[in-house]
Amino acid sequence: MISLDQEGYLTLGKKQAVLTGRCRFRVKDKNGRVKLEGQAEEFGMDPASGDNVFIADFTPLKTPGTYCIRTDTAEGSCHFRVGNDIYHDLHRDLLKAFYFQRCGCALEEKYAGKFTHACCHTQKAMLWEDRSVIKEVSGGWHDAGDYGRYISPAAAAVAHLLYAFRLFPECFNEKTGIPESGNGIPDVLNECRYELEWMLKMQAEDGGAYHKLTSAMHADFVMPQDDKSQFYIFPVSSMATADYAAVMALASCVYEPYDEDFAYRLSEAAKKAWEWLEEHPEYVGFSNPDNCNTGEYGDESDLDERLWAAAEMYMMTGEKKYQKILKKFAKEEVGKTDFGWTDVSGFASLAVLTNKRNRVSEWIRHDFKNAVIQEASRLLQIVEENAYRVAMKPEDYVWGSNMVVLNRGMLFILAALISNGESARAYEQAALDQLHYILGVNATGYSYVTGHGENAFKHPHNRPTEADGIEEPIPGFVSGGPCKKPCDAKAMEMIEEGTPPMKCYLDDAACYSLNEITIYWNSPAVFLVSFIIKMTDKLGKTKRRSAAKTEKNETAKAPAKTVKKTEVMEKTRTPAKARKTETVTEAEAAEETETKTKAESVKDTEMIEEMEDCND
């Protein structure tokens, strides 16, 4: 088998495929012409896949185009592209997938294409513990392949997207084709607002956040408008309330330049949730009551959630009390490097290390930075020792393993943003390697994103996909991926005991422990791809500037040619009264133009400097 990124490879990036046999390989273009050939080098036994693997390195291939790999053993790969725009369509579809998860509205053909459905789940819900209390809580995103909606997963997904926008805003200029497109607000914020408006409805009068909104039992595989189940609002938990406070504070800061009224509503909700947390310092957990089998999303501690909430509240308000609380929680035995719904501590690190709105003390910054670099270094070692360059050991292939891969990609990105030189470049490459894994550099040969790659998975555990009568799935959804201990009946029946962890996967809609989709698997993918697009654009600018510098040096070496400064003044738009005729060399003229170019390029570097907030 030949495993490679089925979307492709960046022009100037490392290009490697993983093979399961010794061979010579040839890279051919779409016309069958050999553009590069070589010998696959033995890497050795890969414990997660159980294979003795070989690496085909074709990094020297830099000409944009479509290619495939053929071996002297007659094996052939999927087609892939080389170029700097290879991930743009992927980025759009990963983000557009959230629109297809919208609840409480119809998906019209104008925006959804053939993946339409009627308005769904608009009936009022009742409190699980008091059925006499009825509330209007429609809207938001369906959490996964079912029709429930949950606060903690929602908070994580929105946070992934908001931080992606905050750090890499240039990647969100394209309209995604949703009803709000063209309203003057980036579509990523339009989409997040749809979820945030629902979350605002899920706050109890005392400030606590209800844990979830679901039916008592999962619906059958029917279209959303055909699910007529009664929905229930489940009790408040401290985990959900802290996540709620955190994401509302974060969102308030992000939306402030676009809609002050909405930002104010978000900030007030955050403050109210924080007051609830102050009044309930103890852990208030959640577990499914009897006669309920929908997603539980429970936890054993809320320290990481309170840590994140304190960080975002300080960034929003600048009030010293939140910094003191942040310092207190930072000293607890709680991580600072994860970005999932169970452990949200990494979001606190994002807040502390990338936000200039209200800077925390250097002691706190130093503590968070050390934690991030230490864990990123550990994971980088795993990448370097892994044939597939994925930051996973065999034991890491749990339910939703692709989320683990993507979240570790996020950690590499944060480490890159707060590092310099070779260290930063190593983390950047590691982040890209995690995307390569998702898109096909893995032992199954699948691209784990629907519609992206010749061998992309096609049968997600997703009710609309199975019920809509359309052969192909909605593009842009991320699969949960391999699980070393499958939990659903179909997977347990089909996957033999002892199968290597990376191969514990089936592209089957019945396999919810392997192949479900969720909003919080798509959202870190958006973050990861946003960074890679930004990184590619940054490299392109560097290359263009280097070329301009070389051209200037060549000009300086050329024989001096006299020109009138009037000509230079005209080109640089100097006011007419300042123009005067004097003789200068062409090299001097070029130097004056270069000075202006440098001044104009300052704005290009401002965003990079903001991202590299902690460089030292």
C-alpha positions as CSV (number, residue, x, y, z in Angstrom):
1,M,0.0,0.0,0.0
2,I,1.1,3.6,-0.7
3,S,-0.1,6.0,1.9
4,L,0.1,9.7,1.1
5,D,-1.8,13.0,1.5
6,Q,-4.6,12.7,-1.0
7,E,-5.1,16.4,-1.2
8,G,-1.4,17.0,-1.9
9,Y,1.7,18.7,-0.8
10,L,2.9,22.3,-0.5
11,T,5.3,23.4,-3.3
12,L,8.3,24.1,-0.9
13,G,7.3,21.5,1.7
14,K,8.5,18.1,2.7
15,K,6.9,15.4,0.5
16,Q,6.9,11.8,1.8
17,A,4.7,8.7,1.2
18,V,4.7,5.6,3.4
19,L,4.9,2.2,1.7
20,T,4.6,-1.3,3.1
21,G,7.2,-2.9,0.8
22,R,10.7,-2.4,-0.5
23,C,10.7,-1.0,-4.0
24,R,11.7,1.7,-6.4
25,F,9.1,4.4,-7.0
26,R,8.3,6.8,-9.8
27,V,6.3,10.0,-9.5
28,K,4.3,10.6,-12.7
29,D,2.3,13.6,-13.9
30,K,-1.2,13.4,-15.2
31,N,0.2,12.7,-18.7
32,G,2.1,9.6,-17.4
33,R,5.6,11.3,-17.7
34,V,8.1,10.4,-15.0
35,K,9.0,13.6,-13.1
36,L,11.1,12.0,-10.3
37,E,12.1,8.5,-9.2
38,G,14.0,6.9,-6.3
39,Q,14.4,4.1,-3.9
40,A,12.1,3.8,-0.9
41,E,14.2,3.7,2.3
42,E,13.4,1.3,5.0
43,F,12.1,2.8,8.2
44,G,11.5,-0.3,10.2
45,M,8.6,-1.7,12.2
46,D,5.8,0.7,13.1
47,P,4.1,-0.6,16.2
48,A,0.8,1.3,15.7
49,S,0.3,-0.2,12.3
50,G,2.1,-3.5,12.7
51,D,3.9,-3.0,9.4
52,N,7.5,-2.9,8.3
53,V,7.4,0.4,6.4
54,F,9.4,2.3,3.9
55,I,9.6,6.0,3.1
56,A,9.4,7.4,-0.4
57,D,10.8,10.9,-0.3
58,F,9.9,13.1,-3.3
59,T,10.6,16.5,-1.7
60,P,12.6,17.8,-4.8
61,L,9.3,17.8,-6.8
62,K,8.3,21.4,-6.7
63,T,6.4,22.0,-10.0
64,P,2.7,22.6,-9.4
65,G,0.5,19.9,-10.9
66,T,-1.3,16.6,-10.4
67,Y,0.7,13.4,-9.8
68,C,0.6,9.8,-8.7
69,I,3.2,7.3,-7.5
70,R,3.9,4.0,-9.2
71,T,6.3,1.3,-7.9
72,D,8.2,-1.4,-9.7
73,T,5.9,-3.9,-7.9
74,A,3.0,-2.5,-9.9
75,E,1.4,-0.6,-7.0
76,G,-0.2,2.7,-7.6
77,S,-1.2,5.6,-5.3
78,C,-4.1,7.9,-5.3
79,H,-3.6,11.1,-7.3
80,F,-2.5,14.2,-5.4
81,R,-1.6,17.8,-6.2
82,V,1.5,19.9,-5.6
83,G,0.9,23.6,-5.1
84,N,0.3,26.3,-2.5
85,D,-3.5,26.4,-2.8
86,I,-4.1,22.7,-2.2
87,Y,-5.9,23.2,1.1
88,H,-8.1,26.1,0.3
89,D,-11.2,24.0,-0.8
90,L,-10.6,21.8,2.2
91,H,-10.7,24.8,4.5
92,R,-13.9,26.0,3.0
93,D,-15.7,22.6,3.3
94,L,-14.5,22.0,6.9
95,L,-16.1,25.3,7.9
96,K,-19.2,24.9,5.7
97,A,-19.9,21.6,7.5
98,F,-21.1,23.5,10.5
99,Y,-23.9,25.0,8.4
100,F,-25.1,21.5,7.6
101,Q,-25.3,20.8,11.3
102,R,-27.7,23.7,11.9
103,C,-30.8,22.9,13.9
104,G,-34.0,24.7,14.0
105,C,-34.0,26.0,10.5
106,A,-34.4,24.7,6.9
107,L,-31.4,24.1,4.8
108,E,-32.3,25.6,1.5
109,E,-31.0,24.5,-1.9
110,K,-29.5,28.0,-2.5
111,Y,-27.0,27.3,0.3
112,A,-27.1,23.5,0.8
113,G,-27.2,22.3,-2.8
114,K,-28.7,18.9,-2.9
115,F,-28.2,18.3,0.8
116,T,-31.4,20.1,1.8
117,H,-33.8,19.4,4.6
118,A,-36.9,21.1,6.2
119,C,-37.0,23.0,9.4
120,C,-36.4,20.7,12.4
121,H,-36.6,20.5,16.2
122,T,-38.5,23.8,16.8
123,Q,-40.8,22.4,19.5
124,K,-40.3,23.7,23.0
125,A,-38.3,21.6,25.5
126,M,-39.0,20.8,29.1
127,L,-36.8,20.5,32.1
128,W,-35.9,16.9,32.8
129,E,-36.3,17.4,36.6
130,D,-39.5,19.5,36.4
131,R,-41.7,18.7,33.3
132,S,-44.0,21.6,34.1
133,V,-41.2,24.1,33.1
134,I,-41.2,24.7,29.3
135,K,-38.5,26.7,27.5
136,E,-37.8,27.8,23.9
137,V,-34.3,26.6,23.2
138,S,-34.2,25.9,19.5
139,G,-31.2,26.6,17.2
140,G,-27.6,25.7,17.5
141,W,-25.7,22.9,15.8
142,H,-26.5,19.2,16.0
143,D,-23.5,18.0,18.0
144,A,-22.6,14.9,16.0
145,G,-24.3,12.1,14.1
146,D,-27.3,12.5,16.4
147,Y,-29.6,15.4,17.0
148,G,-28.5,16.4,20.6
149,R,-26.9,19.6,21.6
150,Y,-24.4,19.9,24.4
151,I,-22.8,22.9,26.1
152,S,-19.2,21.7,26.7
153,P,-18.6,20.3,23.2
154,A,-20.2,23.4,21.8
155,A,-17.9,25.6,23.8
156,A,-14.8,23.7,22.6
157,A,-15.9,23.9,18.9
158,V,-16.7,27.6,19.0
159,A,-13.4,28.3,20.8
160,H,-11.4,26.4,18.1
161,L,-13.1,28.5,15.4
162,L,-12.8,31.8,17.2
163,Y,-9.1,31.3,18.0
164,A,-8.5,30.3,14.4
165,F,-10.1,33.5,13.2
166,R,-8.3,35.6,15.8
167,L,-4.9,34.3,14.9
168,F,-5.3,33.7,11.2
169,P,-8.0,36.2,10.0
170,E,-6.7,36.4,6.4
171,C,-7.8,32.8,6.0
172,F,-11.5,33.7,6.4
173,N,-12.0,36.2,3.7
174,E,-13.8,33.8,1.4
175,K,-17.6,33.5,1.7
176,T,-18.8,30.0,2.5
177,G,-22.3,30.4,1.0
178,I,-24.5,30.6,4.0
179,P,-27.6,32.8,4.5
180,E,-25.6,35.5,6.3
181,S,-22.8,35.7,3.7
182,G,-22.1,39.2,2.5
183,N,-23.4,41.0,5.7
184,G,-20.0,42.6,6.4
185,I,-19.0,40.1,9.0
186,P,-16.7,37.1,8.3
187,D,-18.7,33.9,7.7
188,V,-16.8,32.1,10.5
189,L,-18.3,34.6,12.9
190,N,-21.7,34.4,11.3
191,E,-21.6,30.6,11.8
192,C,-20.4,30.7,15.4
193,R,-23.1,33.2,16.2
194,Y,-25.7,30.7,15.2
195,E,-24.4,28.4,17.9
196,L,-23.8,31.2,20.4
197,E,-27.4,32.4,20.1
198,W,-28.6,28.9,21.1
199,M,-26.1,28.8,24.0
200,L,-27.5,32.1,25.3
201,K,-30.8,30.3,25.7
202,M,-29.2,27.6,27.7
203,Q,-28.4,29.7,30.8
204,A,-30.5,29.2,33.9
205,E,-31.8,32.2,35.8
206,D,-29.2,31.8,38.5
207,G,-26.4,31.9,35.9
208,G,-25.6,28.2,35.6
209,A,-25.5,26.5,32.2
210,Y,-27.7,23.6,31.5
211,H,-25.5,20.6,30.6
212,K,-27.4,19.4,27.5
213,L,-30.5,19.5,25.3
214,T,-31.5,16.1,23.9
215,S,-34.3,13.6,23.6
216,A,-34.4,10.8,26.1
217,M,-33.2,8.3,23.5
218,H,-31.3,8.7,20.3
219,A,-33.5,9.0,17.2
220,D,-33.6,6.4,14.6
221,F,-31.7,7.1,11.3
222,V,-34.3,9.6,10.0
223,M,-34.0,13.1,8.6
224,P,-33.9,15.8,11.3
225,Q,-37.4,17.1,10.4
226,D,-38.8,13.6,10.9
227,D,-37.5,13.4,14.5
228,K,-40.5,14.3,16.5
229,S,-39.1,13.3,19.9
230,Q,-39.7,15.4,23.0
231,F,-36.5,17.3,23.9
232,Y,-35.4,17.8,27.5
233,I,-33.1,20.3,29.2
234,F,-30.8,18.5,31.6
235,P,-29.5,19.9,34.9
236,V,-26.7,22.5,35.4
237,S,-23.2,21.2,35.8
238,S,-20.1,23.2,36.9
239,M,-18.2,21.8,34.0
240,A,-20.7,23.2,31.5
241,T,-21.0,26.5,33.4
242,A,-17.2,27.1,33.4
243,D,-17.0,26.2,29.7
244,Y,-19.9,28.6,29.1
245,A,-18.3,31.4,31.0
246,A,-15.0,31.0,29.1
247,V,-16.4,30.9,25.6
248,M,-18.8,33.7,26.2
249,A,-16.0,35.9,27.4
250,L,-13.8,34.9,24.5
251,A,-16.6,35.6,22.0
252,S,-17.4,38.9,23.6
253,C,-13.9,40.1,22.8
254,V,-14.0,38.7,19.2
255,Y,-17.4,40.2,18.3
256,E,-16.9,43.6,19.9
257,P,-15.5,45.3,16.7
258,Y,-18.5,43.9,14.7
259,D,-21.5,44.1,16.9
260,E,-21.2,45.9,20.3
261,D,-24.7,45.0,21.4
262,F,-24.1,41.3,20.8
263,A,-20.7,41.5,22.5
264,Y,-22.4,43.1,25.5
265,R,-24.9,40.2,25.7
266,L,-22.1,37.7,25.6
267,S,-20.1,39.5,28.3
268,E,-23.1,39.7,30.6
269,A,-23.8,36.0,30.2
270,A,-20.1,35.3,31.0
271,K,-20.2,37.4,34.1
272,K,-23.4,35.7,35.3
273,A,-22.0,32.3,34.7
274,W,-18.8,33.3,36.7
275,E,-21.0,34.4,39.6
276,W,-22.5,31.0,39.6
277,L,-19.1,29.4,39.8
278,E,-18.1,31.6,42.7
279,E,-21.3,30.6,44.5
280,H,-20.6,26.9,43.7
281,P,-16.8,26.3,44.3
282,E,-17.5,22.6,44.6
283,Y,-17.5,20.3,41.6
284,V,-21.1,19.8,40.3
285,G,-21.0,16.8,38.0
286,F,-23.4,15.3,35.6
287,S,-24.3,11.7,34.7
288,N,-27.2,10.5,32.6
289,P,-30.3,9.8,34.6
290,D,-32.2,6.6,34.3
291,N,-34.1,6.2,31.0
292,C,-31.7,8.4,29.1
293,N,-29.1,7.1,26.6
294,T,-28.0,10.2,24.8
295,G,-24.4,11.5,25.0
296,E,-23.4,12.1,28.6
297,Y,-20.3,14.2,28.2
298,G,-19.3,13.8,31.8
299,D,-16.1,14.6,33.6
300,E,-14.4,13.9,36.9
301,S,-13.1,17.4,37.6
302,D,-13.8,20.9,36.6
303,L,-10.4,22.4,37.4
304,D,-9.4,22.7,33.7
305,E,-12.7,24.4,32.9
306,R,-12.4,26.9,35.8
307,L,-8.8,27.6,34.7
308,W,-10.0,28.4,31.1
309,A,-12.8,30.5,32.4
310,A,-10.5,32.5,34.7
311,A,-8.1,33.2,31.8
312,E,-10.9,34.4,29.4
313,M,-12.6,36.5,32.1
314,Y,-9.3,38.2,32.7
315,M,-8.7,38.8,29.0
316,M,-12.2,40.3,28.7
317,T,-12.2,42.5,31.8
318,G,-8.6,43.1,32.9
319,E,-9.8,42.8,36.5
320,K,-7.0,41.6,38.8
321,K,-9.2,39.2,40.7
322,Y,-9.3,36.9,37.7
323,Q,-5.5,37.0,37.4
324,K,-5.3,35.9,41.0
325,I,-7.7,33.1,40.4
326,L,-5.9,32.1,37.2
327,K,-2.6,32.0,39.2
328,K,-4.3,29.8,41.9
329,F,-5.7,27.3,39.3
330,A,-2.4,27.3,37.4
331,K,-0.7,25.9,40.5
332,E,-3.2,23.0,40.7
333,E,-2.4,19.7,39.2
334,V,-4.1,20.5,36.0
335,G,-2.7,20.3,32.5
336,K,-2.3,23.3,30.2
337,T,-2.0,21.6,26.8
338,D,-5.2,19.9,25.7
339,F,-8.0,21.3,23.5
340,G,-10.7,18.7,23.7
341,W,-14.1,18.9,25.4
342,T,-13.0,16.8,28.4
343,D,-9.8,18.8,29.0
344,V,-10.0,22.4,27.9
345,S,-6.8,23.6,29.6
346,G,-5.1,24.3,26.3
347,F,-7.5,27.1,25.7
348,A,-6.2,28.8,28.8
349,S,-2.8,28.6,27.3
350,L,-4.0,30.1,24.1
351,A,-5.6,33.0,26.0
352,V,-2.5,33.6,28.1
353,L,0.1,33.3,25.4
354,T,-1.5,34.9,22.3
355,N,-3.8,37.6,23.7
356,K,-2.4,41.1,24.0
357,R,-5.7,42.7,25.2
358,N,-4.8,42.2,28.9
359,R,-1.4,40.7,29.5
360,V,-1.0,38.5,32.6
361,S,2.1,38.6,34.8
362,E,5.3,37.3,33.4
363,W,5.4,34.5,36.0
364,I,2.1,33.1,34.7
365,R,3.2,33.5,31.1
366,H,6.4,31.7,31.8
367,D,4.6,28.9,33.6
368,F,2.2,28.4,30.7
369,K,4.9,28.7,28.1
370,N,7.1,26.1,29.8
371,A,4.1,23.7,30.0
372,V,3.4,24.1,26.2
373,I,7.0,23.7,25.1
374,Q,7.6,20.7,27.3
375,E,4.6,18.8,26.0
376,A,5.1,19.8,22.4
377,S,8.7,18.6,22.7
378,R,7.5,15.2,24.0
379,L,5.1,14.9,21.2
380,L,7.7,16.0,18.6
381,Q,9.9,13.1,19.7
382,I,7.0,10.7,19.0
383,V,6.6,12.2,15.5
384,E,10.3,11.8,14.8
385,E,10.2,8.2,15.8
386,N,7.0,7.4,13.8
387,A,7.0,6.3,10.2
388,Y,3.7,8.1,9.6
389,R,4.9,11.2,11.5
390,V,1.8,11.2,13.6
391,A,2.0,12.3,17.3
392,M,0.4,9.1,18.5
393,K,1.6,6.0,20.4
394,P,-0.4,2.8,20.1
395,E,-2.2,3.4,23.4
396,D,-3.4,6.8,22.1
397,Y,-5.8,5.4,19.6
398,V,-9.0,5.9,21.6
399,W,-12.5,6.7,20.6
400,G,-12.2,9.8,18.5
401,S,-8.5,9.4,17.9
402,N,-8.5,11.8,15.1
403,M,-9.5,14.5,17.6
404,V,-6.4,13.6,19.5
405,V,-4.3,14.0,16.3
406,L,-5.8,17.3,15.5
407,N,-5.6,18.7,19.0
408,R,-1.9,17.8,19.1
409,G,-1.6,19.6,15.8
410,M,-3.0,22.6,17.6
411,L,-0.4,22.3,20.3
412,F,2.4,22.2,17.8
413,I,1.0,25.4,16.3
414,L,0.9,27.2,19.6
415,A,4.5,26.0,20.3
416,A,5.5,27.3,16.9
417,L,4.0,30.7,17.6
418,I,5.9,31.1,20.9
419,S,9.2,29.8,19.5
420,N,11.9,30.9,17.2
421,G,14.2,29.6,14.5
422,E,14.7,25.8,14.0
423,S,12.4,25.0,16.9
424,A,9.5,26.9,15.4
425,R,10.1,25.3,12.0
426,A,10.1,21.8,13.6
427,Y,6.8,22.5,15.3
428,E,5.3,23.9,12.1
429,Q,6.3,20.7,10.2
430,A,4.9,18.5,12.9
431,A,1.6,20.4,12.7
432,L,1.5,19.8,8.9
433,D,2.4,16.1,9.4
434,Q,-0.8,15.7,11.6
435,L,-2.8,17.0,8.6
436,H,-1.0,14.6,6.3
437,Y,-2.1,11.7,8.6
438,I,-5.8,12.9,8.5
439,L,-5.7,13.1,4.7
440,G,-4.2,9.7,4.0
441,V,-0.7,9.2,5.4
442,N,-2.0,6.4,7.7
443,A,-2.2,2.6,7.7
444,T,-5.8,2.4,6.5
445,G,-5.2,4.4,3.3
446,Y,-8.3,6.5,3.9
447,S,-8.6,10.3,3.9
448,Y,-10.6,10.9,7.0
449,V,-12.4,14.0,5.5
450,T,-15.5,13.3,3.3
451,G,-15.1,14.5,-0.3
452,H,-11.4,15.2,0.0
453,G,-9.2,12.5,-1.6
454,E,-9.7,9.7,-4.0
455,N,-10.1,7.3,-1.1
456,A,-12.0,9.5,1.3
457,F,-14.3,7.8,3.7
458,K,-18.0,7.8,2.5
459,H,-20.2,6.3,5.2
460,P,-20.1,8.5,8.4
461,H,-22.3,7.6,11.3
462,N,-24.5,10.6,10.6
463,R,-28.3,10.4,10.5
464,P,-28.9,12.9,7.6
465,T,-26.2,11.2,5.4
466,E,-27.8,7.8,5.8
467,A,-31.4,9.0,5.5
468,D,-31.2,11.6,2.7
469,G,-31.1,9.0,-0.2
470,I,-28.0,10.7,-1.7
471,E,-25.2,8.4,-2.5
472,E,-22.3,10.6,-1.6
473,P,-21.9,12.2,1.9
474,I,-21.8,15.9,2.6
475,P,-18.2,17.1,2.0
476,G,-16.0,18.4,4.7
477,F,-16.8,16.1,7.7
478,V,-14.0,14.6,9.8
479,S,-14.3,11.0,10.9
480,G,-13.6,9.9,14.5
481,G,-10.9,7.5,13.2
482,P,-9.4,4.3,14.5
483,C,-10.1,3.0,18.0
484,K,-8.0,0.3,19.6
485,K,-11.0,-1.0,21.5
486,P,-14.1,-0.6,19.3
487,C,-17.3,-0.1,21.3
488,D,-20.1,-0.7,18.8
489,A,-21.5,-4.0,17.8
490,K,-20.5,-3.9,14.1
491,A,-16.9,-2.9,14.8
492,M,-16.5,-5.5,17.5
493,E,-17.9,-8.2,15.1
494,M,-15.7,-7.2,12.1
495,I,-12.4,-6.2,13.7
496,E,-10.3,-9.1,14.9
497,E,-8.8,-9.1,18.4
498,G,-5.2,-8.1,18.2
499,T,-5.6,-5.8,15.1
500,P,-2.9,-3.0,15.4
501,P,-4.5,0.2,16.7
502,M,-4.0,2.3,13.6
503,K,-5.9,-0.3,11.6
504,C,-8.9,-0.6,14.0
505,Y,-11.2,1.2,11.6
506,L,-14.2,0.6,9.3
507,D,-15.9,3.0,6.9
508,D,-19.3,1.9,8.0
509,A,-22.2,4.1,9.2
510,A,-23.0,1.5,12.0
511,C,-19.6,2.1,13.6
512,Y,-20.3,5.0,15.9
513,S,-17.1,4.4,17.8
514,L,-15.0,4.6,14.7
515,N,-16.8,6.7,12.1
516,E,-19.1,9.3,13.7
517,I,-18.7,12.9,12.9
518,T,-18.8,15.8,15.5
519,I,-18.5,19.5,15.5
520,Y,-15.5,19.3,17.8
521,W,-13.6,17.1,15.4
522,N,-14.2,19.5,12.5
523,S,-13.3,22.6,14.5
524,P,-9.6,21.8,15.3
525,A,-9.2,20.8,11.7
526,V,-10.3,24.3,10.7
527,F,-7.7,25.7,13.1
528,L,-5.0,23.4,11.8
529,V,-5.7,24.1,8.1
530,S,-6.0,27.9,8.8
531,F,-2.5,27.9,10.2
532,I,-1.1,25.9,7.3
533,I,-2.6,28.3,4.8
534,K,-1.2,31.3,6.8
535,M,2.2,29.6,7.0
536,T,2.2,29.0,3.2
537,D,1.3,32.6,2.5
538,K,4.0,33.8,4.9
539,L,6.6,31.6,3.1
540,G,5.4,33.0,-0.2
541,K,6.0,36.5,1.0
542,T,9.4,35.6,2.3
543,K,10.3,34.1,-1.1
544,R,9.1,37.1,-3.0
545,R,11.0,39.5,-0.7
546,S,14.1,37.3,-1.1
547,A,13.8,37.5,-4.9
548,A,13.3,41.3,-4.7
549,K,16.5,41.6,-2.6
550,T,18.4,39.5,-5.1
551,E,17.2,41.7,-7.9
552,K,18.3,44.8,-6.0
553,N,21.7,43.3,-5.4
554,E,22.0,42.5,-9.1
555,T,21.0,46.0,-10.0
556,A,23.6,47.5,-7.6
557,K,26.3,45.5,-9.4
558,A,25.2,46.8,-12.8
559,P,27.0,49.9,-14.4
560,A,25.7,53.1,-13.0
561,K,23.1,54.8,-15.3
562,T,22.0,58.3,-14.7
563,V,18.4,59.0,-14.3
564,K,16.5,62.1,-13.3
565,K,15.2,62.1,-9.8
566,T,12.0,63.5,-11.2
567,E,11.3,60.0,-12.6
568,V,11.8,58.5,-9.2
569,M,9.6,61.1,-7.6
570,E,6.8,60.4,-10.0
571,K,6.9,56.6,-9.2
572,T,6.8,57.2,-5.5
573,R,4.1,59.8,-5.7
574,T,6.1,62.6,-4.1
575,P,4.0,65.9,-4.2
576,A,4.8,68.0,-7.2
577,K,6.2,70.9,-5.2
578,A,8.9,68.6,-3.7
579,R,10.1,67.4,-7.1
580,K,13.4,68.8,-8.4
581,T,15.8,67.6,-11.1
582,E,19.1,66.2,-10.0
583,T,21.3,63.5,-11.2
584,V,21.5,60.2,-9.3
585,T,22.6,56.6,-10.1
586,E,20.0,53.9,-10.8
587,A,21.3,52.1,-7.7
588,E,20.4,55.1,-5.6
589,A,17.0,55.3,-7.1
590,A,16.5,51.6,-6.4
591,E,17.6,52.2,-2.8
592,E,15.0,54.9,-2.3
593,T,12.2,52.7,-3.7
594,E,13.4,49.8,-1.5
595,T,13.1,52.1,1.6
596,K,9.5,52.8,0.7
597,T,8.8,49.1,0.1
598,K,10.1,48.3,3.6
599,A,7.9,50.9,5.1
600,E,4.9,49.5,3.3
601,S,5.8,45.9,4.4
602,V,5.5,46.8,8.1
603,K,1.8,46.1,8.0
604,D,2.5,42.7,6.5
605,T,4.5,41.7,9.6
606,E,2.2,43.1,12.3
607,M,0.0,40.0,12.3
608,I,3.0,37.7,12.5
609,E,4.3,39.7,15.4
610,E,1.0,39.5,17.2
611,M,1.0,35.7,16.7
612,E,4.6,35.5,17.9
613,D,3.6,37.4,21.1
614,C,6.0,35.6,23.4
615,N,9.1,35.4,21.1
616,D,12.2,36.1,23.0
